[in-house]
Amino acid sequence: MAQKGVQLDRETFSCSVCLDLLKDPVTIPCGHSYCISCIKSFWDEEDQKRIHSCPQCRQTFTPRPVLVKSTMLADLMEELKKTGLQAAAADHCYAGPEDVACDFCTGRKLKAVKSCLVCLVSYCEQHLQPHYDVAQLKKHKLVEPSKKLQENICSRHDEVMKMFCRTDQQCICYLCSVDEHKGHDTVSAAAERTERQRELQLRRQQIQQRIQDRDKDVKVLQQEVKAINGSADKAVEDSEKIFTELIRLMEKRSSDVKQQIRSQQKTEVSRVKELQEKLEQEITELKRKDAELKQLSHTEDHNQFLHNYPSLSRLSESTDSSSINIRPLSYFEDVTAAVSQLRDKLQDILRDTWTNISLTEVDVLLSQPEPRTRADFLKYSQKVTLDPNTAHTHLLLSEGNRKATVMRQQQSDSSHPDRFTSCWQVLSRESLTGCCYWEVEWRGEGVYVAVAYKNISRAGSSKECRFGYNHKSWVLDCYQNSFSFWFNNIRTPVSGPRSSRVGVYLDHRAGVLSFYSVSETMTLLHRVQTTFTQPLYAGLAFYCFEDTAELCKLK
């Protein structure tokens, strides 16, 4: 109760501005009290408003009240400091539910400041003093206050456990070492602690080294994030500018087409209306002439009739019907068709460009570890089909465009800008990014298993379009019983078990391309470490007629 009273006094005699006990207290007209310095500072900020208020009840005062120190409150504060604060300080030393209590204290126990591993007792500062003064007690091991001292007592022999059984990996007492742990590898707990301490230090060094390494990695990744964000922001900004320019260009072209149509419309309508007016005038003249002739036909006087007929019978020159050019009802439909054709071409361009944009992946520092077993590789299996538009005319595609065979007769005479014309080659329809795995089964004289950029040449010299003879393609040459690797017209011999099935693993981000001989086991034939700047496409090329290769279906 005393503690609660002191706490209440502290709240009652605290300044609501600084939240501390009142210093040089003053009471303002509304009855609330503050430190004189606190209320002065508060009102100094309100001087410009010329209205001063109470920080608690907000009552306003005009003019600013004169502050006079409250002598009675000042005396109460001095008394509170002498009694209340001392009581609070003393109360702070008593053990709470979460504290370790002194085992020697009677009544209300004080907090323990140390525990003795020899006495197995916890002491407050007063009762601990003999351990500092008595020679025998000075040898005892003092530790931070602990509630687990009884765990150092053997439950079977009620002795302090000062030994450690390495056989059973547990602390034991001396009687245990000559009883149920007899014959075991036992040492003193201190000796085991020394050994474990060395291990602990080594482990800490390893952890600290790993922390340093990870800190370096984190800093590198932070720089990577900064670079990615900067690159992305610039790409967004540049893309917005480019698209804005495209939109403006399209709007300009739209305005030009509209203006051209309207101008031509005006010209054509003017021409037609001019001809229409001419015809209408001719019709009016003819109607008038017809009326005169009709009237003349009813004239009974023969002499009058014969006198007037020659002048009335003469007709003005008629408009030539051929000058009226009646067009089919198409008019400006050819403009619409041209604009529609332009739209279709733009859609194709945007679709192809968007595919390249969507397949572009940010290069990150952390790459996937390369799989080890075929089951691991199959997790990255990629469905790959061949693109007929790229296939040489002597290649026959079958099995849903997964299989290619070299035929003696041409299979297609159609021309296409993507078709290989100099080499028996074909590329996949799908682009390959990220982590991908696929397998090729081949039969015959040999096959080239390749990957290439889409912009590899389709015609011309072999160095420009042949897989492996340029810097845009990488190829494993599988010829009868031997392997070799080609890139940029440089051949690298490859050793490994012959197999009619070749596995290809690609980690596009990490720049890893690996070829494997696949049988009951997988044997690495060749690995490439480079930087890929574009999406890749799987490729096949052949030696002789009747050679065949198939992109396998993988489960």
C-alpha positions as CSV (number, residue, x, y, z in Angstrom):
1,M,0.0,0.0,0.0
2,A,2.9,2.3,0.8
3,Q,4.2,1.8,-2.7
4,K,0.9,2.6,-4.2
5,G,0.6,5.8,-2.1
6,V,4.0,6.9,-3.2
7,Q,3.2,6.3,-6.9
8,L,-0.1,8.2,-6.4
9,D,1.9,11.1,-4.9
10,R,4.3,11.1,-7.8
11,E,1.4,11.4,-10.3
12,T,-0.3,14.0,-8.3
13,F,2.7,16.2,-7.9
14,S,4.0,15.8,-11.5
15,C,4.1,18.6,-14.1
16,S,1.9,17.7,-17.1
17,V,4.3,19.4,-19.4
18,C,7.7,17.7,-18.5
19,L,6.0,14.7,-16.8
20,D,8.5,15.0,-13.9
21,L,8.1,16.0,-10.3
22,L,7.3,19.7,-9.9
23,K,10.3,22.1,-9.8
24,D,9.7,25.6,-8.4
25,P,6.0,24.9,-8.6
26,V,3.5,27.7,-9.5
27,T,-0.3,27.5,-9.6
28,I,-2.2,29.4,-12.4
29,P,-5.7,30.9,-12.1
30,C,-7.5,27.7,-13.2
31,G,-5.9,25.8,-10.2
32,H,-3.5,23.6,-12.1
33,S,0.2,23.6,-11.1
34,Y,3.4,23.5,-13.3
35,C,7.1,23.9,-13.1
36,I,7.6,27.7,-13.5
37,S,10.1,27.1,-16.3
38,C,7.7,24.8,-18.2
39,I,4.6,27.1,-18.1
40,K,6.8,30.1,-19.0
41,S,8.1,28.3,-22.1
42,F,4.6,27.2,-23.0
43,W,3.2,30.7,-22.8
44,D,6.2,32.2,-24.6
45,E,5.1,30.2,-27.7
46,E,1.5,31.6,-27.3
47,D,2.6,35.3,-27.0
48,Q,2.0,35.9,-30.6
49,K,-1.6,34.9,-30.2
50,R,-2.0,37.3,-27.3
51,I,-4.2,34.6,-25.6
52,H,-2.7,32.3,-23.0
53,S,-4.2,29.0,-22.0
54,C,-3.8,26.1,-19.5
55,P,-2.1,23.1,-21.1
56,Q,-4.5,20.7,-19.3
57,C,-8.0,22.3,-19.2
58,R,-7.4,24.8,-22.1
59,Q,-8.9,27.7,-20.1
60,T,-7.7,31.0,-21.6
61,F,-6.4,34.1,-19.8
62,T,-6.1,37.7,-20.9
63,P,-3.7,39.2,-20.1
64,R,-0.9,36.8,-19.4
65,P,-1.1,35.9,-15.7
66,V,1.8,36.8,-13.4
67,L,3.6,33.7,-12.0
68,V,4.4,33.5,-8.3
69,K,6.1,30.5,-6.8
70,S,3.8,28.3,-4.6
71,T,5.6,28.0,-1.2
72,M,3.3,25.3,0.1
73,L,3.8,23.1,-3.0
74,A,7.5,23.6,-2.9
75,D,7.7,22.4,0.7
76,L,5.5,19.4,-0.1
77,M,7.9,18.5,-3.0
78,E,10.9,18.6,-0.7
79,E,9.2,16.3,1.7
80,L,8.2,13.9,-1.0
81,K,11.7,13.7,-2.3
82,K,13.0,12.7,1.2
83,T,10.4,10.1,1.9
84,G,8.7,8.9,-1.2
85,L,11.7,8.5,-3.4
86,Q,13.7,6.8,-0.7
87,A,10.9,4.3,-0.2
88,A,10.7,3.7,-4.0
89,A,14.4,3.1,-4.1
90,A,14.3,0.6,-1.3
91,D,11.2,-1.0,-2.8
92,H,13.2,-1.4,-6.0
93,C,15.6,-3.7,-4.3
94,Y,13.0,-6.3,-3.3
95,A,12.7,-9.4,-5.4
96,G,9.7,-9.6,-7.8
97,P,8.2,-12.7,-9.4
98,E,10.7,-12.7,-12.2
99,D,13.8,-12.0,-10.0
100,V,16.1,-14.4,-8.2
101,A,15.5,-14.0,-4.4
102,C,18.2,-14.1,-1.8
103,D,18.1,-17.5,0.0
104,F,19.3,-16.0,3.3
105,C,16.8,-13.1,3.6
106,T,13.9,-13.7,6.0
107,G,10.5,-12.0,5.6
108,R,10.4,-10.0,2.4
109,K,13.4,-11.1,0.4
110,L,15.8,-8.9,-1.5
111,K,17.0,-9.5,-5.0
112,A,20.0,-11.7,-5.3
113,V,23.1,-10.2,-7.0
114,K,25.1,-13.4,-7.3
115,S,24.7,-17.2,-7.1
116,C,27.4,-19.5,-5.7
117,L,28.0,-22.8,-7.6
118,V,29.7,-24.3,-4.5
119,C,27.1,-23.3,-1.9
120,L,24.3,-23.6,-4.5
121,V,22.8,-20.6,-2.8
122,S,21.9,-17.1,-4.2
123,Y,22.8,-14.0,-2.2
124,C,21.8,-10.4,-2.0
125,E,24.5,-7.8,-1.7
126,Q,24.5,-7.8,2.1
127,H,24.6,-11.6,2.5
128,L,27.2,-12.0,-0.2
129,Q,29.7,-10.0,1.6
130,P,31.3,-13.0,3.5
131,H,32.3,-14.5,0.1
132,Y,34.5,-11.4,-0.4
133,D,35.9,-11.4,3.2
134,V,36.3,-15.1,4.3
135,A,39.4,-16.8,2.8
136,Q,37.7,-20.2,2.2
137,L,34.6,-18.6,0.6
138,K,36.7,-16.5,-1.7
139,K,37.5,-19.7,-3.6
140,H,33.9,-20.3,-4.4
141,K,32.6,-19.8,-8.0
142,L,30.2,-16.8,-8.1
143,V,28.0,-16.4,-11.2
144,E,25.0,-14.2,-12.2
145,P,21.9,-14.9,-10.2
146,S,20.3,-18.2,-11.4
147,K,17.1,-20.0,-10.6
148,K,18.6,-23.3,-11.9
149,L,21.1,-24.0,-9.1
150,Q,19.3,-27.2,-8.1
151,E,19.9,-28.6,-11.6
152,N,23.6,-29.0,-10.5
153,I,22.5,-31.5,-7.8
154,C,22.5,-35.2,-8.6
155,S,18.9,-36.4,-8.2
156,R,20.1,-39.9,-7.2
157,H,22.9,-39.2,-4.8
158,D,22.1,-35.6,-3.7
159,E,25.6,-34.5,-4.5
160,V,27.0,-31.7,-6.6
161,M,27.6,-32.8,-10.2
162,K,31.3,-31.9,-10.8
163,M,32.0,-34.5,-13.4
164,F,31.0,-35.2,-17.1
165,C,30.4,-38.6,-18.7
166,R,31.5,-38.3,-22.3
167,T,30.1,-41.8,-23.1
168,D,26.6,-40.7,-22.1
169,Q,27.1,-37.0,-22.7
170,Q,25.8,-35.9,-19.3
171,C,26.9,-34.2,-16.1
172,I,27.3,-36.6,-13.1
173,C,28.5,-36.6,-9.5
174,Y,31.5,-38.5,-8.2
175,L,29.3,-41.4,-6.9
176,C,27.8,-41.8,-10.3
177,S,31.3,-42.2,-11.8
178,V,32.0,-45.3,-9.6
179,D,28.4,-46.6,-9.9
180,E,26.3,-46.8,-13.0
181,H,28.9,-44.8,-15.1
182,K,31.8,-47.0,-14.0
183,G,34.1,-47.8,-16.9
184,H,32.8,-44.8,-18.9
185,D,35.0,-42.0,-20.3
186,T,34.6,-39.5,-17.5
187,V,36.4,-36.2,-16.9
188,S,35.8,-33.3,-14.6
189,A,33.1,-30.8,-15.6
190,A,35.8,-28.1,-15.6
191,A,38.0,-30.1,-18.1
192,E,35.0,-30.8,-20.4
193,R,34.1,-27.1,-20.2
194,T,37.6,-26.2,-21.2
195,E,37.4,-28.5,-24.2
196,R,34.0,-27.3,-25.2
197,Q,35.1,-23.7,-24.6
198,R,37.8,-24.2,-27.3
199,E,35.2,-25.7,-29.6
200,L,32.9,-22.8,-28.8
201,Q,35.5,-20.3,-29.6
202,L,36.3,-22.0,-32.9
203,R,32.6,-22.1,-33.7
204,R,32.2,-18.4,-32.8
205,Q,35.2,-17.6,-35.1
206,Q,33.5,-19.6,-37.9
207,I,30.2,-17.8,-37.2
208,Q,31.8,-14.4,-37.1
209,Q,33.6,-15.1,-40.3
210,R,30.4,-16.2,-41.9
211,I,28.7,-13.1,-40.6
212,Q,31.4,-11.0,-42.2
213,D,31.0,-12.9,-45.4
214,R,27.2,-12.6,-45.3
215,D,27.6,-8.8,-44.5
216,K,29.7,-8.5,-47.6
217,D,27.1,-10.4,-49.6
218,V,24.3,-8.2,-48.2
219,K,26.2,-5.1,-49.2
220,V,26.7,-6.5,-52.6
221,L,23.0,-7.3,-52.9
222,Q,22.1,-3.9,-51.6
223,Q,24.2,-2.4,-54.4
224,E,22.5,-4.8,-56.7
225,V,19.1,-3.7,-55.5
226,K,20.1,-0.1,-56.0
227,A,21.4,-0.8,-59.5
228,I,18.2,-2.8,-60.4
229,N,16.0,0.0,-59.1
230,G,18.0,2.7,-60.9
231,S,18.0,0.6,-64.1
232,A,14.3,0.0,-63.8
233,D,13.5,3.6,-63.1
234,K,15.5,4.7,-66.1
235,A,13.9,2.0,-68.3
236,V,10.4,3.2,-67.2
237,E,11.3,6.8,-67.8
238,D,12.8,6.1,-71.2
239,S,10.0,3.7,-72.2
240,E,7.4,6.4,-71.3
241,K,9.3,8.9,-73.5
242,I,9.5,6.5,-76.4
243,F,5.8,5.5,-76.1
244,T,4.9,9.2,-75.9
245,E,6.9,9.8,-79.1
246,L,5.1,6.9,-80.7
247,I,1.7,8.1,-79.6
248,R,2.5,11.6,-80.9
249,L,3.7,10.1,-84.2
250,M,0.5,8.1,-84.5
251,E,-1.6,11.1,-83.7
252,K,0.3,13.1,-86.3
253,R,-0.2,10.4,-88.9
254,S,-3.8,10.1,-88.0
255,S,-4.2,13.9,-88.4
256,D,-2.5,13.8,-91.7
257,V,-4.7,11.0,-93.0
258,K,-7.8,12.7,-91.8
259,Q,-6.7,16.0,-93.4
260,Q,-5.9,14.2,-96.7
261,I,-9.3,12.5,-96.7
262,R,-11.1,15.7,-96.0
263,S,-9.2,17.6,-98.6
264,Q,-9.8,15.0,-101.3
265,Q,-13.4,14.7,-100.1
266,K,-13.9,18.5,-100.6
267,T,-12.3,18.3,-104.1
268,E,-14.4,15.4,-105.2
269,V,-17.7,16.8,-103.8
270,S,-17.0,20.2,-105.4
271,R,-16.4,18.5,-108.8
272,V,-19.6,16.4,-108.5
273,K,-21.7,19.3,-107.4
274,E,-20.4,21.5,-110.2
275,L,-21.4,18.8,-112.7
276,Q,-24.7,18.3,-110.9
277,E,-25.5,22.1,-111.2
278,K,-24.6,22.0,-114.9
279,L,-27.0,19.1,-115.5
280,E,-29.7,20.7,-113.4
281,Q,-29.4,23.9,-115.6
282,E,-29.6,21.8,-118.7
283,I,-32.7,20.1,-117.4
284,T,-34.3,23.4,-116.6
285,E,-33.5,24.7,-120.2
286,L,-34.9,21.5,-121.7
287,K,-38.1,21.7,-119.7
288,R,-38.5,25.4,-120.9
289,K,-37.9,24.4,-124.5
290,D,-40.3,21.5,-124.2
291,A,-43.0,23.8,-122.9
292,E,-42.5,26.2,-125.8
293,L,-42.7,23.4,-128.3
294,K,-45.8,22.1,-126.6
295,Q,-47.4,25.5,-126.8
296,L,-46.3,25.8,-130.5
297,S,-47.9,22.5,-131.3
298,H,-51.2,23.9,-130.3
299,T,-50.9,27.0,-132.6
300,E,-53.7,26.9,-135.2
301,D,-52.1,29.6,-137.4
302,H,-49.9,27.6,-139.9
303,N,-47.9,30.6,-140.9
304,Q,-47.1,31.5,-137.3
305,F,-46.1,27.8,-136.6
306,L,-43.8,27.7,-139.6
307,H,-42.3,31.1,-138.7
308,N,-41.5,30.1,-135.0
309,Y,-40.6,26.4,-135.4
310,P,-37.0,26.9,-136.8
311,S,-35.9,29.0,-133.8
312,L,-37.6,26.8,-131.2
313,S,-36.5,23.5,-132.6
314,R,-32.8,24.2,-132.2
315,L,-31.3,22.6,-129.0
316,S,-28.3,23.7,-127.0
317,E,-25.3,21.3,-126.9
318,S,-26.0,18.5,-124.4
319,T,-23.5,17.4,-121.6
320,D,-21.5,14.4,-122.6
321,S,-22.6,11.4,-120.4
322,S,-19.0,10.0,-120.5
323,S,-17.9,13.0,-118.5
324,I,-19.9,11.7,-115.6
325,N,-17.5,9.1,-114.1
326,I,-19.6,6.9,-111.9
327,R,-17.2,5.0,-109.6
328,P,-18.0,1.8,-107.7
329,L,-19.2,2.5,-104.2
330,S,-15.7,2.2,-102.6
331,Y,-14.5,5.8,-102.6
332,F,-12.1,6.0,-99.6
333,E,-12.3,2.3,-98.6
334,D,-8.8,1.9,-100.1
335,V,-7.5,4.3,-97.4
336,T,-9.2,2.3,-94.7
337,A,-7.7,-0.9,-96.1
338,A,-4.2,0.7,-96.1
339,V,-4.6,2.0,-92.5
340,S,-6.0,-1.5,-91.5
341,Q,-2.9,-3.1,-93.1
342,L,-0.7,-0.7,-91.2
343,R,-2.4,-1.6,-87.9
344,D,-1.9,-5.3,-88.5
345,K,1.8,-4.8,-89.2
346,L,2.2,-2.7,-86.1
347,Q,0.3,-5.4,-84.0
348,D,2.7,-8.0,-85.3
349,I,5.7,-5.8,-84.5
350,L,4.4,-5.0,-81.1
351,R,3.6,-8.6,-80.4
352,D,7.1,-9.8,-81.3
353,T,8.7,-6.9,-79.5
354,W,6.6,-7.5,-76.4
355,T,7.6,-11.2,-76.4
356,N,11.2,-10.2,-76.3
357,I,10.5,-7.6,-73.6
358,S,8.6,-10.1,-71.4
359,L,11.3,-12.7,-71.8
360,T,14.1,-10.3,-70.7
361,E,15.1,-11.2,-67.2
362,V,17.1,-9.2,-64.7
363,D,20.5,-10.7,-64.1
364,V,20.9,-11.4,-60.4
365,L,24.0,-12.4,-58.5
366,L,22.5,-15.6,-56.9
367,S,22.0,-18.4,-59.4
368,Q,20.5,-21.8,-59.0
369,P,23.0,-24.6,-58.2
370,E,23.3,-27.0,-61.1
371,P,21.3,-30.2,-60.6
372,R,23.1,-33.4,-60.0
373,T,20.8,-36.3,-60.8
374,R,18.5,-36.7,-63.8
375,A,15.5,-36.4,-61.5
376,D,16.8,-33.0,-60.5
377,F,17.3,-32.0,-64.2
378,L,13.8,-33.1,-65.1
379,K,12.4,-30.5,-62.6
380,Y,13.6,-27.9,-65.2
381,S,12.3,-29.8,-68.2
382,Q,11.1,-27.5,-71.0
383,K,8.7,-28.3,-73.8
384,V,10.5,-27.5,-77.0
385,T,9.1,-27.8,-80.5
386,L,10.7,-27.0,-83.9
387,D,9.7,-23.9,-85.9
388,P,8.7,-24.9,-89.5
389,N,9.4,-21.4,-90.7
390,T,13.1,-21.9,-89.9
391,A,13.6,-25.4,-91.2
392,H,15.7,-25.9,-94.3
393,T,13.7,-27.1,-97.3
394,H,15.3,-30.6,-97.1
395,L,14.1,-31.1,-93.5
396,L,10.9,-33.0,-92.8
397,L,9.3,-32.1,-89.5
398,S,7.0,-34.7,-87.7
399,E,5.8,-35.9,-84.3
400,G,4.2,-32.5,-83.6
401,N,7.2,-30.6,-84.9
402,R,9.5,-32.3,-82.4
403,K,11.3,-34.6,-84.9
404,A,13.4,-33.6,-87.9
405,T,14.7,-35.8,-90.8
406,V,16.9,-35.0,-93.7
407,M,15.1,-35.9,-96.9
408,R,16.6,-36.1,-100.5
409,Q,13.7,-34.2,-101.9
410,Q,12.8,-30.7,-100.9
411,Q,9.8,-30.6,-98.5
412,S,8.9,-27.0,-99.0
413,D,9.4,-24.5,-101.7
414,S,7.9,-21.6,-99.8
415,S,10.2,-18.8,-98.9
416,H,10.3,-17.3,-95.4
417,P,12.7,-14.7,-94.0
418,D,13.4,-17.0,-91.0
419,R,14.2,-20.1,-93.1
420,F,17.8,-21.5,-93.2
421,T,18.9,-21.7,-96.9
422,S,22.5,-22.7,-96.7
423,C,22.6,-25.3,-94.0
424,W,20.4,-28.3,-92.9
425,Q,19.3,-26.5,-89.7
426,V,16.2,-25.7,-87.7
427,L,15.5,-23.6,-84.6
428,S,12.9,-24.1,-81.9
429,R,9.7,-22.1,-81.8
430,E,10.1,-21.4,-78.1
431,S,12.7,-19.0,-76.6
432,L,14.7,-20.3,-73.7
433,T,15.4,-18.2,-70.6
434,G,15.8,-18.9,-66.9
435,C,16.7,-22.5,-66.0
436,C,15.8,-25.0,-68.8
437,Y,16.5,-28.7,-69.6
438,W,15.7,-30.7,-72.7
439,E,17.0,-33.9,-74.3
440,V,17.7,-34.9,-78.0
441,E,17.5,-38.5,-79.3
442,W,19.4,-38.9,-82.6
443,R,20.1,-41.6,-85.2
444,G,22.3,-41.8,-88.3
445,E,25.7,-40.3,-89.2
446,G,25.6,-37.5,-86.6
447,V,23.8,-34.5,-85.3
448,Y,24.6,-31.0,-84.1
449,V,22.8,-30.1,-80.8
450,A,22.8,-26.3,-80.5
451,V,21.5,-23.2,-78.9
452,A,21.5,-19.9,-80.8
453,Y,20.3,-16.3,-80.8
454,K,17.3,-15.6,-83.0
455,N,19.2,-13.1,-85.0
456,I,21.7,-15.6,-86.4
457,S,22.0,-15.3,-90.2
458,R,19.7,-17.6,-92.2
459,A,21.8,-17.4,-95.5
460,G,25.2,-16.5,-96.7
461,S,28.5,-18.0,-95.8
462,S,28.7,-20.9,-93.3
463,K,30.5,-18.7,-90.7
464,E,27.5,-16.4,-90.6
465,C,24.7,-19.0,-90.4
466,R,26.2,-22.4,-89.4
467,F,25.8,-23.4,-85.8
468,G,29.1,-23.1,-83.9
469,Y,30.9,-21.1,-86.5
470,N,30.0,-17.7,-85.1
471,H,29.5,-15.8,-81.8
472,K,25.7,-16.2,-82.0
473,S,25.5,-20.0,-81.5
474,W,27.0,-22.8,-79.3
475,V,26.9,-26.5,-80.5
476,L,27.8,-30.0,-79.4
477,D,28.9,-32.0,-82.5
478,C,27.8,-35.6,-82.1
479,Y,29.5,-37.6,-84.9
480,Q,29.4,-41.4,-84.8
481,N,31.5,-42.3,-81.7
482,S,33.0,-38.9,-80.9
483,F,32.0,-35.5,-79.5
484,S,33.4,-32.0,-80.0
485,F,32.2,-28.5,-79.0
486,W,32.1,-25.6,-81.4
487,F,31.8,-21.8,-80.7
488,N,32.9,-18.9,-82.9
489,N,34.6,-21.4,-85.3
490,I,36.8,-22.8,-82.6
491,R,36.7,-26.6,-82.0
492,T,37.2,-28.1,-78.5
493,P,37.6,-31.9,-78.3
494,V,35.2,-33.5,-75.8
495,S,35.5,-36.9,-74.2
496,G,32.7,-39.0,-72.8
497,P,30.7,-42.2,-73.2
498,R,28.8,-42.4,-76.6
499,S,25.1,-42.1,-76.3
500,S,22.3,-41.6,-78.7
501,R,20.6,-39.2,-76.2
502,V,22.1,-35.8,-75.3
503,G,20.8,-33.7,-72.4
504,V,21.1,-29.9,-72.5
505,Y,20.9,-27.8,-69.3
506,L,20.7,-24.0,-69.6
507,D,20.9,-21.4,-66.7
508,H,20.4,-18.3,-68.8
509,R,20.9,-15.9,-65.9
510,A,24.1,-17.5,-64.6
511,G,25.4,-17.9,-68.2
512,V,25.8,-21.7,-67.8
513,L,25.3,-24.1,-70.7
514,S,26.0,-27.8,-70.1
515,F,25.8,-30.9,-72.4
516,Y,25.3,-34.4,-70.9
517,S,25.6,-37.9,-72.3
518,V,22.3,-39.5,-71.1
519,S,22.1,-43.3,-70.5
520,E,21.5,-45.1,-67.2
521,T,23.5,-42.3,-65.7
522,M,24.3,-38.8,-66.8
523,T,27.9,-37.8,-67.7
524,L,28.9,-34.2,-68.2
525,L,30.4,-33.7,-71.6
526,H,31.1,-30.0,-71.7
527,R,30.1,-26.9,-69.7
528,V,30.2,-23.3,-71.0
529,Q,30.4,-20.3,-68.6
530,T,29.6,-17.1,-70.4
531,T,27.1,-14.2,-70.5
532,F,24.0,-14.5,-72.7
533,T,22.7,-11.2,-73.9
534,Q,19.6,-12.4,-75.7
535,P,17.0,-15.2,-75.3
536,L,18.3,-18.5,-76.8
537,Y,16.6,-21.0,-79.1
538,A,17.3,-24.7,-79.3
539,G,18.7,-25.8,-82.6
540,L,19.4,-29.0,-84.6
541,A,21.7,-29.5,-87.6
542,F,22.6,-32.6,-89.6
543,Y,25.3,-34.4,-91.6
544,C,23.7,-36.7,-94.2
545,F,20.4,-37.7,-95.8
546,E,18.2,-39.9,-93.6
547,D,19.8,-38.5,-90.4
548,T,17.1,-37.8,-87.8
549,A,16.9,-36.2,-84.4
550,E,13.9,-35.7,-82.0
551,L,13.3,-33.4,-79.1
552,C,12.2,-35.9,-76.4
553,K,9.0,-35.8,-74.4
554,L,10.1,-35.6,-70.7
555,K,7.9,-36.5,-67.8
